[in-house]
Amino acid sequence: MKKIESIIRPETFQTLRYNLSQIGINGLTVTEVAGTGKQRGQTGVYRSTEFQIQLLSKLKVEMVVEENQLEQIIDIILESCNTGNIGDGKIFVSSIEETIRIRTGERGVEAVM
């Protein structure tokens, strides 16, 4: 199994969620995060004073999937979240050694589905 972590623009989430649901992916963990990269930040104005907003709001979307679904899901994330601008985000993929459902003790794929 693989864990996919995506850092995306919040405004692209609903499209991503819908497109994933079309292939039966409904189990997600979504966390509001803030960060900076090449996008750097923005300049804001408060009471006529400019200031730098160093951290930008993003969403971190995490899911654990079977290996045979990996490329299809990556394609959906790319298609759903690509605006063509700096700051669209990143996708991280890692291997999962074991998954256990706490309530039942189920292990492996059954624990995630």
Biopython code that builds the backbone (N, CA, C, O; Angstrom):
import numpy as np
from Bio.PDB.StructureBuilder import StructureBuilder

atoms = [
    (1, "MET", "N", (0.839, -1.170, 0.000)),
    (1, "MET", "CA", (0.000, 0.000, 0.000)),
    (1, "MET", "C", (0.890, 1.241, 0.000)),
    (1, "MET", "O", (2.049, 1.202, 0.413)),
    (2, "LYS", "N", (0.309, 2.339, -0.476)),
    (2, "LYS", "CA", (1.034, 3.599, -0.577)),
    (2, "LYS", "C", (0.263, 4.702, 0.128)),
    (2, "LYS", "O", (-0.968, 4.699, 0.145)),
    (3, "LYS", "N", (0.987, 5.632, 0.701)),
    (3, "LYS", "CA", (0.381, 6.825, 1.285)),
    (3, "LYS", "C", (0.685, 7.987, 0.346)),
    (3, "LYS", "O", (1.836, 8.227, -0.018)),
    (4, "ILE", "N", (-0.366, 8.700, -0.036)),
    (4, "ILE", "CA", (-0.219, 9.883, -0.878)),
    (4, "ILE", "C", (-0.537, 11.092, -0.014)),
    (4, "ILE", "O", (-1.609, 11.174, 0.586)),
    (5, "GLU", "N", (0.395, 12.024, 0.045)),
    (5, "GLU", "CA", (0.182, 13.293, 0.735)),
    (5, "GLU", "C", (0.282, 14.390, -0.312)),
    (5, "GLU", "O", (1.285, 14.486, -1.020)),
    (6, "SER", "N", (-0.746, 15.212, -0.414)),
    (6, "SER", "CA", (-0.759, 16.309, -1.375)),
    (6, "SER", "C", (-0.945, 17.615, -0.626)),
    (6, "SER", "O", (-1.807, 17.725, 0.246)),
    (7, "ILE", "N", (-0.142, 18.588, -0.967)),
    (7, "ILE", "CA", (-0.321, 19.944, -0.458)),
    (7, "ILE", "C", (-0.912, 20.728, -1.627)),
    (7, "ILE", "O", (-0.272, 20.868, -2.669)),
    (8, "ILE", "N", (-2.130, 21.239, -1.455)),
    (8, "ILE", "CA", (-2.840, 21.856, -2.580)),
    (8, "ILE", "C", (-3.437, 23.208, -2.185)),
    (8, "ILE", "O", (-3.532, 23.550, -1.006)),
    (9, "ARG", "N", (-3.832, 23.960, -3.207)),
    (9, "ARG", "CA", (-4.566, 25.206, -2.981)),
    (9, "ARG", "C", (-5.964, 24.843, -2.467)),
    (9, "ARG", "O", (-6.593, 23.932, -3.004)),
    (10, "PRO", "N", (-6.455, 25.534, -1.448)),
    (10, "PRO", "CA", (-7.792, 25.223, -0.919)),
    (10, "PRO", "C", (-8.893, 25.298, -1.968)),
    (10, "PRO", "O", (-9.849, 24.524, -1.912)),
    (11, "GLU", "N", (-8.779, 26.207, -2.914)),
    (11, "GLU", "CA", (-9.836, 26.380, -3.909)),
    (11, "GLU", "C", (-9.923, 25.229, -4.909)),
    (11, "GLU", "O", (-10.892, 25.146, -5.663)),
    (12, "THR", "N", (-8.927, 24.339, -4.928)),
    (12, "THR", "CA", (-8.984, 23.197, -5.848)),
    (12, "THR", "C", (-9.526, 21.933, -5.181)),
    (12, "THR", "O", (-9.713, 20.913, -5.844)),
    (13, "PHE", "N", (-9.779, 21.997, -3.864)),
    (13, "PHE", "CA", (-10.158, 20.785, -3.135)),
    (13, "PHE", "C", (-11.476, 20.172, -3.599)),
    (13, "PHE", "O", (-11.544, 18.956, -3.779)),
    (14, "GLN", "N", (-12.509, 20.960, -3.795)),
    (14, "GLN", "CA", (-13.815, 20.393, -4.163)),
    (14, "GLN", "C", (-13.745, 19.637, -5.486)),
    (14, "GLN", "O", (-14.362, 18.582, -5.631)),
    (15, "THR", "N", (-13.004, 20.164, -6.444)),
    (15, "THR", "CA", (-12.821, 19.464, -7.719)),
    (15, "THR", "C", (-12.084, 18.154, -7.495)),
    (15, "THR", "O", (-12.470, 17.120, -8.040)),
    (16, "LEU", "N", (-11.021, 18.194, -6.692)),
    (16, "LEU", "CA", (-10.268, 16.978, -6.387)),
    (16, "LEU", "C", (-11.161, 15.956, -5.703)),
    (16, "LEU", "O", (-11.175, 14.788, -6.089)),
    (17, "ARG", "N", (-11.897, 16.380, -4.703)),
    (17, "ARG", "CA", (-12.772, 15.463, -3.956)),
    (17, "ARG", "C", (-13.784, 14.787, -4.883)),
    (17, "ARG", "O", (-13.994, 13.577, -4.805)),
    (18, "TYR", "N", (-14.406, 15.577, -5.757)),
    (18, "TYR", "CA", (-15.384, 15.028, -6.701)),
    (18, "TYR", "C", (-14.719, 14.018, -7.638)),
    (18, "TYR", "O", (-15.239, 12.919, -7.829)),
    (19, "ASN", "N", (-13.587, 14.377, -8.215)),
    (19, "ASN", "CA", (-12.916, 13.483, -9.166)),
    (19, "ASN", "C", (-12.449, 12.190, -8.506)),
    (19, "ASN", "O", (-12.503, 11.130, -9.130)),
    (20, "LEU", "N", (-11.995, 12.255, -7.267)),
    (20, "LEU", "CA", (-11.611, 11.035, -6.552)),
    (20, "LEU", "C", (-12.834, 10.169, -6.260)),
    (20, "LEU", "O", (-12.757, 8.943, -6.343)),
    (21, "SER", "N", (-13.951, 10.789, -5.921)),
    (21, "SER", "CA", (-15.164, 10.016, -5.621)),
    (21, "SER", "C", (-15.668, 9.274, -6.855)),
    (21, "SER", "O", (-16.317, 8.236, -6.729)),
    (22, "GLN", "N", (-15.377, 9.792, -8.039)),
    (22, "GLN", "CA", (-15.805, 9.142, -9.273)),
    (22, "GLN", "C", (-15.118, 7.797, -9.496)),
    (22, "GLN", "O", (-15.626, 6.958, -10.240)),
    (23, "ILE", "N", (-13.960, 7.588, -8.853)),
    (23, "ILE", "CA", (-13.289, 6.288, -8.964)),
    (23, "ILE", "C", (-13.365, 5.508, -7.647)),
    (23, "ILE", "O", (-12.652, 4.523, -7.458)),
    (24, "GLY", "N", (-14.236, 5.959, -6.740)),
    (24, "GLY", "CA", (-14.472, 5.224, -5.502)),
    (24, "GLY", "C", (-13.538, 5.551, -4.358)),
    (24, "GLY", "O", (-13.507, 4.825, -3.364)),
    (25, "ILE", "N", (-12.773, 6.629, -4.471)),
    (25, "ILE", "CA", (-11.887, 7.032, -3.378)),
    (25, "ILE", "C", (-12.627, 8.056, -2.528)),
    (25, "ILE", "O", (-12.825, 9.196, -2.947)),
    (26, "ASN", "N", (-13.033, 7.643, -1.332)),
    (26, "ASN", "CA", (-13.775, 8.525, -0.436)),
    (26, "ASN", "C", (-13.079, 8.725, 0.904)),
    (26, "ASN", "O", (-13.425, 9.642, 1.649)),
    (27, "GLY", "N", (-12.112, 7.888, 1.217)),
    (27, "GLY", "CA", (-11.414, 7.997, 2.494)),
    (27, "GLY", "C", (-10.234, 8.947, 2.398)),
    (27, "GLY", "O", (-9.210, 8.622, 1.796)),
    (28, "LEU", "N", (-10.380, 10.115, 2.992)),
    (28, "LEU", "CA", (-9.337, 11.139, 2.962)),
    (28, "LEU", "C", (-9.164, 11.734, 4.352)),
    (28, "LEU", "O", (-10.100, 11.757, 5.151)),
    (29, "THR", "N", (-7.976, 12.206, 4.625)),
    (29, "THR", "CA", (-7.743, 13.061, 5.777)),
    (29, "THR", "C", (-7.317, 14.408, 5.223)),
    (29, "THR", "O", (-6.390, 14.488, 4.417)),
    (30, "VAL", "N", (-7.994, 15.468, 5.652)),
    (30, "VAL", "CA", (-7.697, 16.811, 5.153)),
    (30, "VAL", "C", (-7.342, 17.698, 6.341)),
    (30, "VAL", "O", (-8.076, 17.762, 7.327)),
    (31, "THR", "N", (-6.213, 18.377, 6.231)),
    (31, "THR", "CA", (-5.728, 19.246, 7.292)),
    (31, "THR", "C", (-5.426, 20.621, 6.713)),
    (31, "THR", "O", (-4.821, 20.729, 5.646)),
    (32, "GLU", "N", (-5.844, 21.670, 7.412)),
    (32, "GLU", "CA", (-5.458, 23.020, 7.008)),
    (32, "GLU", "C", (-4.022, 23.246, 7.466)),
    (32, "GLU", "O", (-3.696, 23.061, 8.639)),
    (33, "VAL", "N", (-3.169, 23.649, 6.528)),
    (33, "VAL", "CA", (-1.762, 23.889, 6.831)),
    (33, "VAL", "C", (-1.358, 25.250, 6.273)),
    (33, "VAL", "O", (-2.103, 25.861, 5.507)),
    (34, "ALA", "N", (-0.192, 25.713, 6.656)),
    (34, "ALA", "CA", (0.359, 26.951, 6.109)),
    (34, "ALA", "C", (1.821, 26.705, 5.795)),
    (34, "ALA", "O", (2.514, 26.001, 6.529)),
    (35, "GLY", "N", (2.285, 27.288, 4.704)),
    (35, "GLY", "CA", (3.669, 27.086, 4.328)),
    (35, "GLY", "C", (4.099, 28.062, 3.258)),
    (35, "GLY", "O", (3.333, 28.915, 2.811)),
    (36, "THR", "N", (5.341, 27.912, 2.865)),
    (36, "THR", "CA", (5.878, 28.753, 1.810)),
    (36, "THR", "C", (6.903, 27.958, 1.019)),
    (36, "THR", "O", (7.547, 27.048, 1.541)),
    (37, "GLY", "N", (7.040, 28.309, -0.217)),
    (37, "GLY", "CA", (8.009, 27.687, -1.107)),
    (37, "GLY", "C", (8.405, 28.730, -2.124)),
    (37, "GLY", "O", (8.715, 29.865, -1.762)),
    (38, "LYS", "N", (8.400, 28.361, -3.393)),
    (38, "LYS", "CA", (8.723, 29.331, -4.438)),
    (38, "LYS", "C", (7.714, 30.467, -4.492)),
    (38, "LYS", "O", (8.042, 31.571, -4.926)),
    (39, "GLN", "N", (6.495, 30.203, -4.057)),
    (39, "GLN", "CA", (5.448, 31.227, -4.087)),
    (39, "GLN", "C", (5.770, 32.360, -3.107)),
    (39, "GLN", "O", (5.323, 33.492, -3.298)),
    (40, "ARG", "N", (6.526, 32.063, -2.084)),
    (40, "ARG", "CA", (7.067, 32.989, -1.097)),
    (40, "ARG", "C", (6.062, 33.613, -0.142)),
    (40, "ARG", "O", (6.305, 33.560, 1.063)),
    (41, "GLY", "N", (5.009, 34.170, -0.559)),
    (41, "GLY", "CA", (4.081, 34.872, 0.314)),
    (41, "GLY", "C", (3.445, 36.018, -0.444)),
    (41, "GLY", "O", (3.587, 36.140, -1.660)),
    (42, "GLN", "N", (2.755, 36.839, 0.287)),
    (42, "GLN", "CA", (2.049, 37.957, -0.327)),
    (42, "GLN", "C", (2.270, 39.204, 0.503)),
    (42, "GLN", "O", (2.684, 39.139, 1.661)),
    (43, "THR", "N", (1.988, 40.342, -0.111)),
    (43, "THR", "CA", (2.009, 41.601, 0.617)),
    (43, "THR", "C", (0.576, 41.960, 0.964)),
    (43, "THR", "O", (-0.294, 41.979, 0.094)),
    (44, "GLY", "N", (0.334, 42.241, 2.224)),
    (44, "GLY", "CA", (-0.989, 42.657, 2.671)),
    (44, "GLY", "C", (-0.949, 44.111, 3.117)),
    (44, "GLY", "O", (0.125, 44.678, 3.318)),
    (45, "VAL", "N", (-2.107, 44.701, 3.268)),
    (45, "VAL", "CA", (-2.196, 46.078, 3.744)),
    (45, "VAL", "C", (-3.194, 46.118, 4.895)),
    (45, "VAL", "O", (-4.314, 45.621, 4.778)),
    (46, "TYR", "N", (-2.775, 46.715, 6.003)),
    (46, "TYR", "CA", (-3.648, 46.894, 7.160)),
    (46, "TYR", "C", (-3.468, 48.316, 7.662)),
    (46, "TYR", "O", (-2.367, 48.713, 8.043)),
    (47, "ARG", "N", (-4.552, 49.082, 7.663)),
    (47, "ARG", "CA", (-4.514, 50.482, 8.104)),
    (47, "ARG", "C", (-3.400, 51.253, 7.404)),
    (47, "ARG", "O", (-2.600, 51.943, 8.035)),
    (48, "SER", "N", (-3.376, 51.116, 6.088)),
    (48, "SER", "CA", (-2.427, 51.820, 5.217)),
    (48, "SER", "C", (-0.977, 51.394, 5.405)),
    (48, "SER", "O", (-0.071, 52.058, 4.900)),
    (49, "THR", "N", (-0.746, 50.309, 6.115)),
    (49, "THR", "CA", (0.612, 49.820, 6.310)),
    (49, "THR", "C", (0.767, 48.482, 5.603)),
    (49, "THR", "O", (-0.016, 47.557, 5.820)),
    (50, "GLU", "N", (1.791, 48.388, 4.751)),
    (50, "GLU", "CA", (2.068, 47.124, 4.060)),
    (50, "GLU", "C", (2.805, 46.181, 4.997)),
    (50, "GLU", "O", (3.622, 46.604, 5.815)),
    (51, "PHE", "N", (2.500, 44.892, 4.861)),
    (51, "PHE", "CA", (3.212, 43.873, 5.618)),
    (51, "PHE", "C", (3.278, 42.604, 4.783)),
    (51, "PHE", "O", (2.459, 42.390, 3.889)),
    (52, "GLN", "N", (4.255, 41.772, 5.084)),
    (52, "GLN", "CA", (4.443, 40.515, 4.364)),
    (52, "GLN", "C", (3.687, 39.383, 5.052)),
    (52, "GLN", "O", (3.798, 39.193, 6.263)),
    (53, "ILE", "N", (2.926, 38.644, 4.272)),
    (53, "ILE", "CA", (2.293, 37.420, 4.751)),
    (53, "ILE", "C", (3.230, 36.298, 4.328)),
    (53, "ILE", "O", (3.260, 35.916, 3.158)),
    (54, "GLN", "N", (3.987, 35.774, 5.272)),
    (54, "GLN", "CA", (5.033, 34.807, 4.952)),
    (54, "GLN", "C", (4.491, 33.409, 4.663)),
    (54, "GLN", "O", (5.016, 32.707, 3.798)),
    (55, "LEU", "N", (3.454, 33.005, 5.375)),
    (55, "LEU", "CA", (2.916, 31.659, 5.213)),
    (55, "LEU", "C", (1.570, 31.732, 4.506)),
    (55, "LEU", "O", (0.720, 32.555, 4.846)),
    (56, "LEU", "N", (1.390, 30.868, 3.526)),
    (56, "LEU", "CA", (0.158, 30.841, 2.750)),
    (56, "LEU", "C", (-0.684, 29.641, 3.150)),
    (56, "LEU", "O", (-0.152, 28.568, 3.434)),
    (57, "SER", "N", (-1.996, 29.823, 3.171)),
    (57, "SER", "CA", (-2.915, 28.742, 3.532)),
    (57, "SER", "C", (-2.972, 27.702, 2.425)),
    (57, "SER", "O", (-3.128, 28.035, 1.250)),
    (58, "LYS", "N", (-2.846, 26.451, 2.812)),
    (58, "LYS", "CA", (-2.940, 25.312, 1.897)),
    (58, "LYS", "C", (-3.744, 24.219, 2.594)),
    (58, "LYS", "O", (-4.052, 24.322, 3.782)),
    (59, "LEU", "N", (-4.076, 23.186, 1.851)),
    (59, "LEU", "CA", (-4.675, 21.989, 2.430)),
    (59, "LEU", "C", (-3.724, 20.825, 2.216)),
    (59, "LEU", "O", (-3.104, 20.697, 1.160)),
    (60, "LYS", "N", (-3.618, 19.986, 3.225)),
    (60, "LYS", "CA", (-2.866, 18.743, 3.104)),
    (60, "LYS", "C", (-3.895, 17.625, 3.016)),
    (60, "LYS", "O", (-4.682, 17.418, 3.939)),
    (61, "VAL", "N", (-3.882, 16.910, 1.904)),
    (61, "VAL", "CA", (-4.826, 15.815, 1.667)),
    (61, "VAL", "C", (-4.025, 14.517, 1.715)),
    (61, "VAL", "O", (-3.067, 14.340, 0.963)),
    (62, "GLU", "N", (-4.429, 13.610, 2.609)),
    (62, "GLU", "CA", (-3.721, 12.345, 2.777)),
    (62, "GLU", "C", (-4.664, 11.186, 2.500)),
    (62, "GLU", "O", (-5.842, 11.227, 2.857)),
    (63, "MET", "N", (-4.134, 10.155, 1.859)),
    (63, "MET", "CA", (-4.913, 8.941, 1.628)),
    (63, "MET", "C", (-3.966, 7.756, 1.520)),
    (63, "MET", "O", (-2.826, 7.892, 1.076)),
    (64, "VAL", "N", (-4.453, 6.600, 1.930)),
    (64, "VAL", "CA", (-3.713, 5.350, 1.787)),
    (64, "VAL", "C", (-4.455, 4.524, 0.755)),
    (64, "VAL", "O", (-5.657, 4.288, 0.874)),
    (65, "VAL", "N", (-3.714, 4.082, -0.274)),
    (65, "VAL", "CA", (-4.340, 3.405, -1.409)),
    (65, "VAL", "C", (-3.559, 2.144, -1.765)),
    (65, "VAL", "O", (-2.411, 1.961, -1.360)),
    (66, "GLU", "N", (-4.212, 1.294, -2.526)),
    (66, "GLU", "CA", (-3.521, 0.123, -3.044)),
    (66, "GLU", "C", (-2.563, 0.565, -4.142)),
    (66, "GLU", "O", (-2.818, 1.536, -4.854)),
    (67, "GLU", "N", (-1.469, -0.155, -4.266)),
    (67, "GLU", "CA", (-0.424, 0.230, -5.219)),
    (67, "GLU", "C", (-0.935, 0.309, -6.657)),
    (67, "GLU", "O", (-0.464, 1.139, -7.435)),
    (68, "ASN", "N", (-1.893, -0.545, -7.017)),
    (68, "ASN", "CA", (-2.394, -0.528, -8.396)),
    (68, "ASN", "C", (-3.254, 0.699, -8.700)),
    (68, "ASN", "O", (-3.580, 0.939, -9.862)),
    (69, "GLN", "N", (-3.629, 1.482, -7.687)),
    (69, "GLN", "CA", (-4.411, 2.707, -7.877)),
    (69, "GLN", "C", (-3.533, 3.954, -7.937)),
    (69, "GLN", "O", (-4.010, 5.033, -8.288)),
    (70, "LEU", "N", (-2.274, 3.811, -7.600)),
    (70, "LEU", "CA", (-1.394, 4.954, -7.379)),
    (70, "LEU", "C", (-1.331, 5.915, -8.565)),
    (70, "LEU", "O", (-1.598, 7.105, -8.398)),
    (71, "GLU", "N", (-0.987, 5.433, -9.744)),
    (71, "GLU", "CA", (-0.804, 6.328, -10.893)),
    (71, "GLU", "C", (-2.098, 7.018, -11.292)),
    (71, "GLU", "O", (-2.081, 8.189, -11.674)),
    (72, "GLN", "N", (-3.221, 6.310, -11.209)),
    (72, "GLN", "CA", (-4.509, 6.918, -11.546)),
    (72, "GLN", "C", (-4.828, 8.065, -10.582)),
    (72, "GLN", "O", (-5.314, 9.115, -11.003)),
    (73, "ILE", "N", (-4.560, 7.866, -9.314)),
    (73, "ILE", "CA", (-4.836, 8.904, -8.323)),
    (73, "ILE", "C", (-3.895, 10.090, -8.500)),
    (73, "ILE", "O", (-4.325, 11.239, -8.389)),
    (74, "ILE", "N", (-2.629, 9.832, -8.771)),
    (74, "ILE", "CA", (-1.691, 10.927, -9.038)),
    (74, "ILE", "C", (-2.165, 11.741, -10.235)),
    (74, "ILE", "O", (-2.133, 12.971, -10.200)),
    (75, "ASP", "N", (-2.604, 11.065, -11.293)),
    (75, "ASP", "CA", (-3.120, 11.773, -12.475)),
    (75, "ASP", "C", (-4.322, 12.644, -12.119)),
    (75, "ASP", "O", (-4.439, 13.767, -12.608)),
    (76, "ILE", "N", (-5.215, 12.135, -11.274)),
    (76, "ILE", "CA", (-6.395, 12.909, -10.866)),
    (76, "ILE", "C", (-5.979, 14.136, -10.055)),
    (76, "ILE", "O", (-6.532, 15.220, -10.244)),
    (77, "ILE", "N", (-5.017, 13.974, -9.160)),
    (77, "ILE", "CA", (-4.542, 15.124, -8.376)),
    (77, "ILE", "C", (-3.941, 16.171, -9.303)),
    (77, "ILE", "O", (-4.239, 17.359, -9.176)),
    (78, "LEU", "N", (-3.097, 15.737, -10.232)),
    (78, "LEU", "CA", (-2.480, 16.680, -11.166)),
    (78, "LEU", "C", (-3.533, 17.399, -11.997)),
    (78, "LEU", "O", (-3.463, 18.615, -12.178)),
    (79, "GLU", "N", (-4.500, 16.656, -12.498)),
    (79, "GLU", "CA", (-5.556, 17.236, -13.333)),
    (79, "GLU", "C", (-6.444, 18.194, -12.533)),
    (79, "GLU", "O", (-6.840, 19.243, -13.041)),
    (80, "SER", "N", (-6.752, 17.843, -11.308)),
    (80, "SER", "CA", (-7.692, 18.622, -10.495)),
    (80, "SER", "C", (-7.071, 19.865, -9.870)),
    (80, "SER", "O", (-7.766, 20.855, -9.642)),
    (81, "CYS", "N", (-5.780, 19.827, -9.594)),
    (81, "CYS", "CA", (-5.162, 20.878, -8.778)),
    (81, "CYS", "C", (-4.173, 21.764, -9.526)),
    (81, "CYS", "O", (-3.618, 22.694, -8.940)),
    (82, "ASN", "N", (-3.945, 21.496, -10.793)),
    (82, "ASN", "CA", (-2.987, 22.275, -11.572)),
    (82, "ASN", "C", (-3.646, 23.525, -12.133)),
    (82, "ASN", "O", (-4.527, 23.443, -12.988)),
    (83, "THR", "N", (-3.209, 24.694, -11.642)),
    (83, "THR", "CA", (-3.687, 25.961, -12.209)),
    (83, "THR", "C", (-2.653, 26.546, -13.161)),
    (83, "THR", "O", (-2.933, 27.506, -13.880)),
    (84, "GLY", "N", (-1.452, 25.961, -13.163)),
    (84, "GLY", "CA", (-0.379, 26.479, -13.998)),
    (84, "GLY", "C", (0.424, 27.581, -13.334)),
    (84, "GLY", "O", (1.300, 28.174, -13.963)),
    (85, "ASN", "N", (0.139, 27.862, -12.077)),
    (85, "ASN", "CA", (0.827, 28.936, -11.359)),
    (85, "ASN", "C", (1.717, 28.379, -10.261)),
    (85, "ASN", "O", (1.485, 27.283, -9.750)),
    (86, "ILE", "N", (2.737, 29.148, -9.906)),
    (86, "ILE", "CA", (3.572, 28.781, -8.766)),
    (86, "ILE", "C", (2.670, 28.692, -7.540)),
    (86, "ILE", "O", (1.805, 29.545, -7.335)),
    (87, "GLY", "N", (2.873, 27.663, -6.731)),
    (87, "GLY", "CA", (2.068, 27.499, -5.523)),
    (87, "GLY", "C", (0.963, 26.472, -5.654)),
    (87, "GLY", "O", (0.139, 26.328, -4.751)),
    (88, "ASP", "N", (0.935, 25.740, -6.790)),
    (88, "ASP", "CA", (-0.092, 24.707, -6.955)),
    (88, "ASP", "C", (0.078, 23.570, -5.961)),
    (88, "ASP", "O", (-0.897, 22.897, -5.628)),
    (89, "GLY", "N", (1.297, 23.341, -5.480)),
    (89, "GLY", "CA", (1.493, 22.344, -4.443)),
    (89, "GLY", "C", (2.462, 21.247, -4.805)),
    (89, "GLY", "O", (3.209, 21.347, -5.779)),
    (90, "LYS", "N", (2.438, 20.202, -4.009)),
    (90, "LYS", "CA", (3.337, 19.059, -4.161)),
    (90, "LYS", "C", (2.573, 17.778, -3.863)),
    (90, "LYS", "O", (1.549, 17.791, -3.179)),
    (91, "ILE", "N", (3.091, 16.670, -4.390)),
    (91, "ILE", "CA", (2.574, 15.334, -4.085)),
    (91, "ILE", "C", (3.745, 14.520, -3.542)),
    (91, "ILE", "O", (4.817, 14.485, -4.145)),
    (92, "PHE", "N", (3.536, 13.869, -2.408)),
    (92, "PHE", "CA", (4.538, 12.992, -1.809)),
    (92, "PHE", "C", (3.950, 11.588, -1.725)),
    (92, "PHE", "O", (2.802, 11.416, -1.316)),
    (93, "VAL", "N", (4.730, 10.594, -2.108)),
    (93, "VAL", "CA", (4.282, 9.202, -2.064)),
    (93, "VAL", "C", (5.258, 8.420, -1.196)),
    (93, "VAL", "O", (6.473, 8.523, -1.364)),
    (94, "SER", "N", (4.717, 7.638, -0.267)),
    (94, "SER", "CA", (5.561, 6.793, 0.575)),
    (94, "SER", "C", (4.914, 5.424, 0.742)),
    (94, "SER", "O", (3.712, 5.255, 0.538)),
    (95, "SER", "N", (5.735, 4.462, 1.113)),
    (95, "SER", "CA", (5.247, 3.097, 1.321)),
    (95, "SER", "C", (4.704, 2.944, 2.740)),
    (95, "SER", "O", (5.232, 3.522, 3.690)),
    (96, "ILE", "N", (3.648, 2.161, 2.857)),
    (96, "ILE", "CA", (3.049, 1.850, 4.153)),
    (96, "ILE", "C", (3.374, 0.389, 4.468)),
    (96, "ILE", "O", (3.041, -0.505, 3.689)),
    (97, "GLU", "N", (4.010, 0.154, 5.586)),
    (97, "GLU", "CA", (4.370, -1.208, 5.961)),
    (97, "GLU", "C", (3.195, -1.977, 6.540)),
    (97, "GLU", "O", (3.035, -3.166, 6.262)),
    (98, "GLU", "N", (2.371, -1.313, 7.343)),
    (98, "GLU", "CA", (1.273, -2.003, 8.014)),
    (98, "GLU", "C", (0.159, -1.012, 8.297)),
    (98, "GLU", "O", (0.409, 0.155, 8.597)),
    (99, "THR", "N", (-1.068, -1.487, 8.199)),
    (99, "THR", "CA", (-2.241, -0.694, 8.549)),
    (99, "THR", "C", (-3.121, -1.540, 9.453)),
    (99, "THR", "O", (-3.373, -2.710, 9.166)),
    (100, "ILE", "N", (-3.590, -0.944, 10.551)),
    (100, "ILE", "CA", (-4.416, -1.673, 11.509)),
    (100, "ILE", "C", (-5.604, -0.798, 11.889)),
    (100, "ILE", "O", (-5.433, 0.351, 12.298)),
    (101, "ARG", "N", (-6.815, -1.351, 11.749)),
    (101, "ARG", "CA", (-8.014, -0.640, 12.204)),
    (101, "ARG", "C", (-8.121, -0.862, 13.711)),
    (101, "ARG", "O", (-8.211, -2.004, 14.160)),
    (102, "ILE", "N", (-8.112, 0.193, 14.479)),
    (102, "ILE", "CA", (-8.101, 0.098, 15.937)),
    (102, "ILE", "C", (-9.343, -0.610, 16.464)),
    (102, "ILE", "O", (-9.235, -1.458, 17.349)),
    (103, "ARG", "N", (-10.516, -0.280, 15.940)),
    (103, "ARG", "CA", (-11.775, -0.834, 16.459)),
    (103, "ARG", "C", (-11.837, -2.352, 16.341)),
    (103, "ARG", "O", (-12.283, -3.019, 17.274)),
    (104, "THR", "N", (-11.396, -2.915, 15.204)),
    (104, "THR", "CA", (-11.577, -4.347, 14.952)),
    (104, "THR", "C", (-10.290, -5.157, 14.957)),
    (104, "THR", "O", (-10.323, -6.384, 15.057)),
    (105, "GLY", "N", (-9.162, -4.475, 14.849)),
    (105, "GLY", "CA", (-7.897, -5.187, 14.747)),
    (105, "GLY", "C", (-7.589, -5.665, 13.340)),
    (105, "GLY", "O", (-6.561, -6.305, 13.119)),
    (106, "GLU", "N", (-8.473, -5.362, 12.370)),
    (106, "GLU", "CA", (-8.218, -5.758, 10.980)),
    (106, "GLU", "C", (-6.891, -5.168, 10.520)),
    (106, "GLU", "O", (-6.489, -4.087, 10.952)),
    (107, "ARG", "N", (-6.221, -5.903, 9.634)),
    (107, "ARG", "CA", (-4.920, -5.466, 9.131)),
    (107, "ARG", "C", (-4.912, -5.447, 7.614)),
    (107, "ARG", "O", (-5.693, -6.136, 6.957)),
    (108, "GLY", "N", (-4.011, -4.643, 7.076)),
    (108, "GLY", "CA", (-3.831, -4.597, 5.628)),
    (108, "GLY", "C", (-4.911, -3.790, 4.933)),
    (108, "GLY", "O", (-5.459, -2.841, 5.494)),
    (109, "VAL", "N", (-5.210, -4.185, 3.695)),
    (109, "VAL", "CA", (-6.166, -3.457, 2.856)),
    (109, "VAL", "C", (-7.529, -3.353, 3.529)),
    (109, "VAL", "O", (-8.177, -2.311, 3.434)),
    (110, "GLU", "N", (-7.976, -4.399, 4.203)),
    (110, "GLU", "CA", (-9.287, -4.392, 4.855)),
    (110, "GLU", "C", (-9.390, -3.287, 5.909)),
    (110, "GLU", "O", (-10.479, -2.777, 6.171)),
    (111, "ALA", "N", (-8.273, -2.923, 6.505)),
    (111, "ALA", "CA", (-8.277, -1.893, 7.542)),
    (111, "ALA", "C", (-8.476, -0.492, 6.978)),
    (111, "ALA", "O", (-8.843, 0.427, 7.711)),
    (112, "VAL", "N", (-8.239, -0.326, 5.688)),
    (112, "VAL", "CA", (-8.356, 1.003, 5.082)),
    (112, "VAL", "C", (-9.641, 1.153, 4.289)),
    (112, "VAL", "O", (-10.135, 2.267, 4.117)),
    (113, "MET", "N", (-10.178, 0.069, 3.814)),
    (113, "MET", "CA", (-11.350, 0.149, 2.939)),
    (113, "MET", "C", (-12.642, 0.123, 3.727)),
    (113, "MET", "O", (-13.724, 0.182, 3.142)),
]
sb = StructureBuilder()
sb.init_structure("model")
sb.init_model(0)
sb.init_chain("A")
sb.init_seg("    ")
for serial, (resi, resn, name, xyz) in enumerate(atoms, 1):
    if name == "N":
        sb.init_residue(resn, " ", resi, " ")
    sb.init_atom(name, np.array(xyz, "f"), 0.0, 1.0, " ", f" {name:<3s}", serial, name[0])
structure = sb.get_structure()
